[in-house]
Amino acid sequence: MKLIKIISLAAALCLLPMGSTFAQSDMLSEQMQSAVVNINTADLKQLIKLPGVGKKKAQAIIDYRETNGDFSSLEDLAKVKGVGKKMLAKLDGKVAF
């Protein structure tokens, strides 16, 4: 009986550090999501990480940027097809120029 308790305690102690690893992973994920993205230098993968931006909108942003030059404000970003007021509200504070 004592042996079972000792083994159970040892197993629990071995699993204890895993909890902090998961917590660190969650914190890193949150930091990545809250990171500011430079809209003028971001590639497709970086743009897709922004809220409300999928592959099509990300490509539209890149195409617009390549044709018209860098963005200097959120209002400039509104000129991209498919980017409206709701999208701008989601992106406010999450993009840099």
Backbone atoms as SQL, in Angstrom:
CREATE TABLE atoms (id INTEGER PRIMARY KEY, chain TEXT, resi INTEGER, resn TEXT, atom TEXT, x REAL, y REAL, z REAL);
INSERT INTO atoms VALUES
  (1, 'A', 1, 'MET', 'N', 0.824, -1.194, 0.000),
  (2, 'A', 1, 'MET', 'CA', 0.000, 0.000, 0.000),
  (3, 'A', 1, 'MET', 'C', 0.866, 1.255, 0.000),
  (4, 'A', 2, 'LYS', 'N', 1.941, 1.240, 0.818),
  (5, 'A', 2, 'LYS', 'CA', 2.840, 2.380, 0.856),
  (6, 'A', 2, 'LYS', 'C', 3.525, 2.567, -0.490),
  (7, 'A', 3, 'LEU', 'N', 3.838, 1.469, -1.140),
  (8, 'A', 3, 'LEU', 'CA', 4.512, 1.522, -2.432),
  (9, 'A', 3, 'LEU', 'C', 3.634, 2.226, -3.474),
  (10, 'A', 4, 'ILE', 'N', 2.344, 1.948, -3.456),
  (11, 'A', 4, 'ILE', 'CA', 1.417, 2.578, -4.391),
  (12, 'A', 4, 'ILE', 'C', 1.357, 4.083, -4.132),
  (13, 'A', 5, 'LYS', 'N', 1.320, 4.498, -2.876),
  (14, 'A', 5, 'LYS', 'CA', 1.288, 5.917, -2.531),
  (15, 'A', 5, 'LYS', 'C', 2.569, 6.605, -2.998),
  (16, 'A', 6, 'ILE', 'N', 3.702, 5.950, -2.817),
  (17, 'A', 6, 'ILE', 'CA', 4.987, 6.533, -3.215),
  (18, 'A', 6, 'ILE', 'C', 5.055, 6.671, -4.732),
  (19, 'A', 7, 'ILE', 'N', 4.605, 5.657, -5.439),
  (20, 'A', 7, 'ILE', 'CA', 4.612, 5.706, -6.906),
  (21, 'A', 7, 'ILE', 'C', 3.659, 6.797, -7.399),
  (22, 'A', 8, 'SER', 'N', 2.492, 6.893, -6.784),
  (23, 'A', 8, 'SER', 'CA', 1.525, 7.923, -7.172),
  (24, 'A', 8, 'SER', 'C', 2.088, 9.321, -6.930),
  (25, 'A', 9, 'LEU', 'N', 2.724, 9.501, -5.801),
  (26, 'A', 9, 'LEU', 'CA', 3.326, 10.795, -5.477),
  (27, 'A', 9, 'LEU', 'C', 4.448, 11.132, -6.457),
  (28, 'A', 10, 'ALA', 'N', 5.278, 10.149, -6.782),
  (29, 'A', 10, 'ALA', 'CA', 6.374, 10.362, -7.728),
  (30, 'A', 10, 'ALA', 'C', 5.823, 10.729, -9.112),
  (31, 'A', 11, 'ALA', 'N', 4.769, 10.064, -9.529),
  (32, 'A', 11, 'ALA', 'CA', 4.166, 10.356, -10.828),
  (33, 'A', 11, 'ALA', 'C', 3.583, 11.770, -10.853),
  (34, 'A', 12, 'ALA', 'N', 2.934, 12.152, -9.776),
  (35, 'A', 12, 'ALA', 'CA', 2.362, 13.493, -9.690),
  (36, 'A', 12, 'ALA', 'C', 3.462, 14.554, -9.734),
  (37, 'A', 13, 'LEU', 'N', 4.547, 14.311, -9.051),
  (38, 'A', 13, 'LEU', 'CA', 5.655, 15.258, -9.035),
  (39, 'A', 13, 'LEU', 'C', 6.317, 15.359, -10.408),
  (40, 'A', 14, 'CYS', 'N', 6.347, 14.278, -11.147),
  (41, 'A', 14, 'CYS', 'CA', 6.912, 14.298, -12.496),
  (42, 'A', 14, 'CYS', 'C', 6.042, 15.110, -13.456),
  (43, 'A', 15, 'LEU', 'N', 4.747, 15.092, -13.262),
  (44, 'A', 15, 'LEU', 'CA', 3.824, 15.798, -14.139),
  (45, 'A', 15, 'LEU', 'C', 3.687, 17.273, -13.780),
  (46, 'A', 16, 'LEU', 'N', 4.081, 17.653, -12.588),
  (47, 'A', 16, 'LEU', 'CA', 3.945, 19.024, -12.124),
  (48, 'A', 16, 'LEU', 'C', 4.606, 20.046, -13.048),
  (49, 'A', 17, 'PRO', 'N', 5.839, 19.844, -13.506),
  (50, 'A', 17, 'PRO', 'CA', 6.456, 20.841, -14.387),
  (51, 'A', 17, 'PRO', 'C', 5.743, 21.018, -15.722),
  (52, 'A', 18, 'MET', 'N', 4.982, 20.033, -16.150),
  (53, 'A', 18, 'MET', 'CA', 4.275, 20.128, -17.428),
  (54, 'A', 18, 'MET', 'C', 3.227, 21.234, -17.388),
  (55, 'A', 19, 'GLY', 'N', 2.620, 21.471, -16.258),
  (56, 'A', 19, 'GLY', 'CA', 1.615, 22.522, -16.125),
  (57, 'A', 19, 'GLY', 'C', 2.191, 23.884, -16.441),
  (58, 'A', 20, 'SER', 'N', 3.388, 24.158, -15.966),
  (59, 'A', 20, 'SER', 'CA', 3.997, 25.453, -16.244),
  (60, 'A', 20, 'SER', 'C', 4.385, 25.568, -17.711),
  (61, 'A', 21, 'THR', 'N', 4.731, 24.461, -18.350),
  (62, 'A', 21, 'THR', 'CA', 5.056, 24.481, -19.776),
  (63, 'A', 21, 'THR', 'C', 3.834, 24.866, -20.591),
  (64, 'A', 22, 'PHE', 'N', 2.674, 24.308, -20.236),
  (65, 'A', 22, 'PHE', 'CA', 1.444, 24.659, -20.934),
  (66, 'A', 22, 'PHE', 'C', 1.092, 26.121, -20.702),
  (67, 'A', 23, 'ALA', 'N', 1.281, 26.623, -19.499),
  (68, 'A', 23, 'ALA', 'CA', 0.998, 28.022, -19.196),
  (69, 'A', 23, 'ALA', 'C', 1.912, 28.939, -20.013),
  (70, 'A', 24, 'GLN', 'N', 3.178, 28.580, -20.122),
  (71, 'A', 24, 'GLN', 'CA', 4.107, 29.385, -20.910),
  (72, 'A', 24, 'GLN', 'C', 3.700, 29.378, -22.378),
  (73, 'A', 25, 'SER', 'N', 3.255, 28.242, -22.862),
  (74, 'A', 25, 'SER', 'CA', 2.820, 28.124, -24.252),
  (75, 'A', 25, 'SER', 'C', 1.622, 29.029, -24.504),
  (76, 'A', 26, 'ASP', 'N', 0.662, 29.057, -23.568),
  (77, 'A', 26, 'ASP', 'CA', -0.511, 29.917, -23.699),
  (78, 'A', 26, 'ASP', 'C', -0.117, 31.389, -23.697),
  (79, 'A', 27, 'MET', 'N', 0.816, 31.764, -22.835),
  (80, 'A', 27, 'MET', 'CA', 1.264, 33.151, -22.760),
  (81, 'A', 27, 'MET', 'C', 1.949, 33.555, -24.059),
  (82, 'A', 28, 'LEU', 'N', 2.765, 32.684, -24.603),
  (83, 'A', 28, 'LEU', 'CA', 3.451, 32.969, -25.866),
  (84, 'A', 28, 'LEU', 'C', 2.441, 33.149, -26.990),
  (85, 'A', 29, 'SER', 'N', 1.425, 32.301, -27.007),
  (86, 'A', 29, 'SER', 'CA', 0.387, 32.395, -28.022),
  (87, 'A', 29, 'SER', 'C', -0.351, 33.736, -27.925),
  (88, 'A', 30, 'GLU', 'N', -0.670, 34.168, -26.709),
  (89, 'A', 30, 'GLU', 'CA', -1.339, 35.447, -26.507),
  (90, 'A', 30, 'GLU', 'C', -0.455, 36.599, -26.950),
  (91, 'A', 31, 'GLN', 'N', 0.835, 36.521, -26.654),
  (92, 'A', 31, 'GLN', 'CA', 1.757, 37.573, -27.055),
  (93, 'A', 31, 'GLN', 'C', 1.849, 37.663, -28.563),
  (94, 'A', 32, 'MET', 'N', 1.860, 36.536, -29.232),
  (95, 'A', 32, 'MET', 'CA', 1.937, 36.527, -30.692),
  (96, 'A', 32, 'MET', 'C', 0.689, 37.154, -31.293),
  (97, 'A', 33, 'GLN', 'N', -0.450, 36.877, -30.686),
  (98, 'A', 33, 'GLN', 'CA', -1.699, 37.417, -31.207),
  (99, 'A', 33, 'GLN', 'C', -1.798, 38.916, -30.974),
  (100, 'A', 34, 'SER', 'N', -1.200, 39.422, -29.888),
  (101, 'A', 34, 'SER', 'CA', -1.308, 40.834, -29.585),
  (102, 'A', 34, 'SER', 'C', -0.163, 41.646, -30.182),
  (103, 'A', 35, 'ALA', 'N', 0.754, 41.007, -30.885),
  (104, 'A', 35, 'ALA', 'CA', 1.881, 41.715, -31.481),
  (105, 'A', 35, 'ALA', 'C', 1.393, 42.639, -32.588),
  (106, 'A', 36, 'VAL', 'N', 2.039, 43.790, -32.705),
  (107, 'A', 36, 'VAL', 'CA', 1.701, 44.747, -33.749),
  (108, 'A', 36, 'VAL', 'C', 2.404, 44.337, -35.047),
  (109, 'A', 37, 'VAL', 'N', 1.668, 44.386, -36.138),
  (110, 'A', 37, 'VAL', 'CA', 2.187, 43.981, -37.448),
  (111, 'A', 37, 'VAL', 'C', 2.365, 45.233, -38.308),
  (112, 'A', 38, 'ASN', 'N', 3.543, 45.385, -38.892),
  (113, 'A', 38, 'ASN', 'CA', 3.773, 46.490, -39.819),
  (114, 'A', 38, 'ASN', 'C', 3.107, 46.129, -41.137),
  (115, 'A', 39, 'ILE', 'N', 2.061, 46.833, -41.457),
  (116, 'A', 39, 'ILE', 'CA', 1.247, 46.530, -42.632),
  (117, 'A', 39, 'ILE', 'C', 2.007, 46.743, -43.936),
  (118, 'A', 40, 'ASN', 'N', 3.057, 47.555, -43.886),
  (119, 'A', 40, 'ASN', 'CA', 3.836, 47.856, -45.087),
  (120, 'A', 40, 'ASN', 'C', 4.927, 46.836, -45.382),
  (121, 'A', 41, 'THR', 'N', 5.267, 46.014, -44.418),
  (122, 'A', 41, 'THR', 'CA', 6.325, 45.028, -44.627),
  (123, 'A', 41, 'THR', 'C', 5.868, 43.592, -44.403),
  (124, 'A', 42, 'ALA', 'N', 4.665, 43.423, -43.901),
  (125, 'A', 42, 'ALA', 'CA', 4.163, 42.085, -43.561),
  (126, 'A', 42, 'ALA', 'C', 3.939, 41.236, -44.804),
  (127, 'A', 43, 'ASP', 'N', 4.256, 39.953, -44.659),
  (128, 'A', 43, 'ASP', 'CA', 3.974, 39.020, -45.743),
  (129, 'A', 43, 'ASP', 'C', 2.594, 38.399, -45.523),
  (130, 'A', 44, 'LEU', 'N', 2.215, 37.514, -46.412),
  (131, 'A', 44, 'LEU', 'CA', 0.888, 36.893, -46.369),
  (132, 'A', 44, 'LEU', 'C', 0.627, 36.206, -45.027),
  (133, 'A', 45, 'LYS', 'N', 1.587, 35.430, -44.535),
  (134, 'A', 45, 'LYS', 'CA', 1.400, 34.693, -43.280),
  (135, 'A', 45, 'LYS', 'C', 1.201, 35.629, -42.097),
  (136, 'A', 46, 'GLN', 'N', 1.935, 36.733, -42.082),
  (137, 'A', 46, 'GLN', 'CA', 1.800, 37.685, -40.983),
  (138, 'A', 46, 'GLN', 'C', 0.453, 38.392, -41.039),
  (139, 'A', 47, 'LEU', 'N', 0.019, 38.759, -42.223),
  (140, 'A', 47, 'LEU', 'CA', -1.259, 39.453, -42.361),
  (141, 'A', 47, 'LEU', 'C', -2.429, 38.560, -41.969),
  (142, 'A', 48, 'ILE', 'N', -2.347, 37.285, -42.291),
  (143, 'A', 48, 'ILE', 'CA', -3.425, 36.354, -41.966),
  (144, 'A', 48, 'ILE', 'C', -3.618, 36.224, -40.454),
  (145, 'A', 49, 'LYS', 'N', -2.605, 36.480, -39.679),
  (146, 'A', 49, 'LYS', 'CA', -2.704, 36.398, -38.224),
  (147, 'A', 49, 'LYS', 'C', -3.509, 37.551, -37.625),
  (148, 'A', 50, 'LEU', 'N', -3.730, 38.590, -38.403),
  (149, 'A', 50, 'LEU', 'CA', -4.513, 39.726, -37.913),
  (150, 'A', 50, 'LEU', 'C', -5.990, 39.349, -37.827),
  (151, 'A', 51, 'PRO', 'N', -6.712, 39.921, -36.868),
  (152, 'A', 51, 'PRO', 'CA', -8.127, 39.577, -36.711),
  (153, 'A', 51, 'PRO', 'C', -8.952, 40.000, -37.925),
  (154, 'A', 52, 'GLY', 'N', -9.726, 39.065, -38.442),
  (155, 'A', 52, 'GLY', 'CA', -10.611, 39.339, -39.559),
  (156, 'A', 52, 'GLY', 'C', -9.944, 39.298, -40.925),
  (157, 'A', 53, 'VAL', 'N', -8.652, 38.998, -40.966),
  (158, 'A', 53, 'VAL', 'CA', -7.936, 38.961, -42.241),
  (159, 'A', 53, 'VAL', 'C', -7.683, 37.514, -42.636),
  (160, 'A', 54, 'GLY', 'N', -8.268, 37.126, -43.736),
  (161, 'A', 54, 'GLY', 'CA', -8.034, 35.796, -44.281),
  (162, 'A', 54, 'GLY', 'C', -7.059, 35.884, -45.435),
  (163, 'A', 55, 'LYS', 'N', -6.926, 34.800, -46.151),
  (164, 'A', 55, 'LYS', 'CA', -5.961, 34.733, -47.248),
  (165, 'A', 55, 'LYS', 'C', -6.294, 35.745, -48.356),
  (166, 'A', 56, 'LYS', 'N', -7.572, 35.859, -48.711),
  (167, 'A', 56, 'LYS', 'CA', -7.967, 36.769, -49.800),
  (168, 'A', 56, 'LYS', 'C', -7.713, 38.229, -49.429),
  (169, 'A', 57, 'LYS', 'N', -8.097, 38.621, -48.216),
  (170, 'A', 57, 'LYS', 'CA', -7.885, 40.014, -47.810),
  (171, 'A', 57, 'LYS', 'C', -6.407, 40.316, -47.646),
  (172, 'A', 58, 'ALA', 'N', -5.660, 39.360, -47.123),
  (173, 'A', 58, 'ALA', 'CA', -4.219, 39.551, -46.983),
  (174, 'A', 58, 'ALA', 'C', -3.588, 39.772, -48.354),
  (175, 'A', 59, 'GLN', 'N', -3.993, 38.985, -49.327),
  (176, 'A', 59, 'GLN', 'CA', -3.444, 39.147, -50.678),
  (177, 'A', 59, 'GLN', 'C', -3.887, 40.473, -51.289),
  (178, 'A', 60, 'ALA', 'N', -5.124, 40.888, -51.002),
  (179, 'A', 60, 'ALA', 'CA', -5.610, 42.171, -51.510),
  (180, 'A', 60, 'ALA', 'C', -4.806, 43.323, -50.916),
  (181, 'A', 61, 'ILE', 'N', -4.448, 43.210, -49.642),
  (182, 'A', 61, 'ILE', 'CA', -3.625, 44.238, -48.991),
  (183, 'A', 61, 'ILE', 'C', -2.248, 44.300, -49.652),
  (184, 'A', 62, 'ILE', 'N', -1.664, 43.158, -49.889),
  (185, 'A', 62, 'ILE', 'CA', -0.338, 43.106, -50.530),
  (186, 'A', 62, 'ILE', 'C', -0.409, 43.666, -51.949),
  (187, 'A', 63, 'ASP', 'N', -1.428, 43.268, -52.707),
  (188, 'A', 63, 'ASP', 'CA', -1.580, 43.751, -54.084),
  (189, 'A', 63, 'ASP', 'C', -1.743, 45.272, -54.111),
  (190, 'A', 64, 'TYR', 'N', -2.581, 45.777, -53.211),
  (191, 'A', 64, 'TYR', 'CA', -2.806, 47.223, -53.150),
  (192, 'A', 64, 'TYR', 'C', -1.501, 47.948, -52.800),
  (193, 'A', 65, 'ARG', 'N', -0.790, 47.413, -51.831),
  (194, 'A', 65, 'ARG', 'CA', 0.478, 48.011, -51.392),
  (195, 'A', 65, 'ARG', 'C', 1.498, 48.033, -52.524),
  (196, 'A', 66, 'GLU', 'N', 1.570, 46.953, -53.282),
  (197, 'A', 66, 'GLU', 'CA', 2.523, 46.877, -54.398),
  (198, 'A', 66, 'GLU', 'C', 2.164, 47.837, -55.530),
  (199, 'A', 67, 'THR', 'N', 0.870, 48.067, -55.718),
  (200, 'A', 67, 'THR', 'CA', 0.407, 48.953, -56.788),
  (201, 'A', 67, 'THR', 'C', 0.467, 50.427, -56.383),
  (202, 'A', 68, 'ASN', 'N', 0.075, 50.718, -55.146),
  (203, 'A', 68, 'ASN', 'CA', -0.103, 52.105, -54.716),
  (204, 'A', 68, 'ASN', 'C', 0.933, 52.622, -53.722),
  (205, 'A', 69, 'GLY', 'N', 1.812, 51.775, -53.266),
  (206, 'A', 69, 'GLY', 'CA', 2.813, 52.205, -52.285),
  (207, 'A', 69, 'GLY', 'C', 2.364, 51.928, -50.863),
  (208, 'A', 70, 'ASP', 'N', 3.190, 52.341, -49.931),
  (209, 'A', 70, 'ASP', 'CA', 2.952, 52.060, -48.511),
  (210, 'A', 70, 'ASP', 'C', 1.705, 52.758, -47.974),
  (211, 'A', 71, 'PHE', 'N', 1.134, 52.148, -46.954),
  (212, 'A', 71, 'PHE', 'CA', 0.015, 52.726, -46.218),
  (213, 'A', 71, 'PHE', 'C', 0.592, 53.673, -45.163),
  (214, 'A', 72, 'SER', 'N', -0.130, 54.738, -44.888),
  (215, 'A', 72, 'SER', 'CA', 0.336, 55.645, -43.839),
  (216, 'A', 72, 'SER', 'C', -0.674, 55.783, -42.705),
  (217, 'A', 73, 'SER', 'N', -1.868, 55.206, -42.876),
  (218, 'A', 73, 'SER', 'CA', -2.901, 55.291, -41.839),
  (219, 'A', 73, 'SER', 'C', -3.949, 54.208, -42.056),
  (220, 'A', 74, 'LEU', 'N', -4.813, 54.062, -41.079),
  (221, 'A', 74, 'LEU', 'CA', -5.919, 53.113, -41.222),
  (222, 'A', 74, 'LEU', 'C', -6.843, 53.536, -42.359),
  (223, 'A', 75, 'GLU', 'N', -6.977, 54.835, -42.557),
  (224, 'A', 75, 'GLU', 'CA', -7.831, 55.327, -43.635),
  (225, 'A', 75, 'GLU', 'C', -7.305, 54.860, -44.991),
  (226, 'A', 76, 'ASP', 'N', -5.982, 54.820, -45.146),
  (227, 'A', 76, 'ASP', 'CA', -5.406, 54.296, -46.387),
  (228, 'A', 76, 'ASP', 'C', -5.779, 52.833, -46.579),
  (229, 'A', 77, 'LEU', 'N', -5.769, 52.098, -45.491),
  (230, 'A', 77, 'LEU', 'CA', -6.090, 50.677, -45.546),
  (231, 'A', 77, 'LEU', 'C', -7.546, 50.462, -45.963),
  (232, 'A', 78, 'ALA', 'N', -8.398, 51.428, -45.668),
  (233, 'A', 78, 'ALA', 'CA', -9.817, 51.328, -46.038),
  (234, 'A', 78, 'ALA', 'C', -10.010, 51.358, -47.554),
  (235, 'A', 79, 'LYS', 'N', -8.999, 51.765, -48.285),
  (236, 'A', 79, 'LYS', 'CA', -9.082, 51.817, -49.750),
  (237, 'A', 79, 'LYS', 'C', -8.957, 50.435, -50.388),
  (238, 'A', 80, 'VAL', 'N', -8.536, 49.459, -49.588),
  (239, 'A', 80, 'VAL', 'CA', -8.398, 48.083, -50.083),
  (240, 'A', 80, 'VAL', 'C', -9.779, 47.453, -50.161),
  (241, 'A', 81, 'LYS', 'N', -10.069, 46.800, -51.279),
  (242, 'A', 81, 'LYS', 'CA', -11.359, 46.142, -51.452),
  (243, 'A', 81, 'LYS', 'C', -11.565, 45.102, -50.351),
  (244, 'A', 82, 'GLY', 'N', -12.717, 45.174, -49.696),
  (245, 'A', 82, 'GLY', 'CA', -13.045, 44.225, -48.640),
  (246, 'A', 82, 'GLY', 'C', -12.685, 44.698, -47.250),
  (247, 'A', 83, 'VAL', 'N', -12.061, 45.851, -47.143),
  (248, 'A', 83, 'VAL', 'CA', -11.703, 46.403, -45.828),
  (249, 'A', 83, 'VAL', 'C', -12.631, 47.578, -45.545),
  (250, 'A', 84, 'GLY', 'N', -13.478, 47.394, -44.531),
  (251, 'A', 84, 'GLY', 'CA', -14.438, 48.433, -44.163),
  (252, 'A', 84, 'GLY', 'C', -14.229, 48.917, -42.743),
  (253, 'A', 85, 'LYS', 'N', -15.222, 49.651, -42.247),
  (254, 'A', 85, 'LYS', 'CA', -15.128, 50.241, -40.905),
  (255, 'A', 85, 'LYS', 'C', -14.975, 49.183, -39.805),
  (256, 'A', 86, 'LYS', 'N', -15.707, 48.089, -39.936),
  (257, 'A', 86, 'LYS', 'CA', -15.620, 47.032, -38.926),
  (258, 'A', 86, 'LYS', 'C', -14.225, 46.418, -38.896),
  (259, 'A', 87, 'MET', 'N', -13.670, 46.200, -40.067),
  (260, 'A', 87, 'MET', 'CA', -12.318, 45.640, -40.162),
  (261, 'A', 87, 'MET', 'C', -11.306, 46.612, -39.565),
  (262, 'A', 88, 'LEU', 'N', -11.463, 47.883, -39.871),
  (263, 'A', 88, 'LEU', 'CA', -10.537, 48.892, -39.342),
  (264, 'A', 88, 'LEU', 'C', -10.595, 48.933, -37.819),
  (265, 'A', 89, 'ALA', 'N', -11.788, 48.782, -37.264),
  (266, 'A', 89, 'ALA', 'CA', -11.926, 48.775, -35.806),
  (267, 'A', 89, 'ALA', 'C', -11.185, 47.584, -35.196),
  (268, 'A', 90, 'LYS', 'N', -11.251, 46.435, -35.863),
  (269, 'A', 90, 'LYS', 'CA', -10.547, 45.245, -35.380),
  (270, 'A', 90, 'LYS', 'C', -9.032, 45.421, -35.469),
  (271, 'A', 91, 'LEU', 'N', -8.579, 46.136, -36.493),
  (272, 'A', 91, 'LEU', 'CA', -7.145, 46.288, -36.734),
  (273, 'A', 91, 'LEU', 'C', -6.518, 47.443, -35.956),
  (274, 'A', 92, 'ASP', 'N', -7.347, 48.333, -35.450),
  (275, 'A', 92, 'ASP', 'CA', -6.840, 49.494, -34.722),
  (276, 'A', 92, 'ASP', 'C', -5.989, 49.047, -33.533),
  (277, 'A', 93, 'GLY', 'N', -4.754, 49.507, -33.491),
  (278, 'A', 93, 'GLY', 'CA', -3.827, 49.137, -32.430),
  (279, 'A', 93, 'GLY', 'C', -3.045, 47.861, -32.700),
  (280, 'A', 94, 'LYS', 'N', -3.409, 47.159, -33.760),
  (281, 'A', 94, 'LYS', 'CA', -2.732, 45.907, -34.086),
  (282, 'A', 94, 'LYS', 'C', -1.835, 46.024, -35.317),
  (283, 'A', 95, 'VAL', 'N', -1.910, 47.183, -35.994),
  (284, 'A', 95, 'VAL', 'CA', -1.072, 47.396, -37.167),
  (285, 'A', 95, 'VAL', 'C', -0.268, 48.679, -37.017),
  (286, 'A', 96, 'ALA', 'N', 0.907, 48.666, -37.617),
  (287, 'A', 96, 'ALA', 'CA', 1.766, 49.846, -37.656),
  (288, 'A', 96, 'ALA', 'C', 2.016, 50.195, -39.113),
  (289, 'A', 97, 'PHE', 'N', 2.445, 51.434, -39.330),
  (290, 'A', 97, 'PHE', 'CA', 2.672, 51.915, -40.694),
  (291, 'A', 97, 'PHE', 'C', 4.100, 52.401, -40.855);
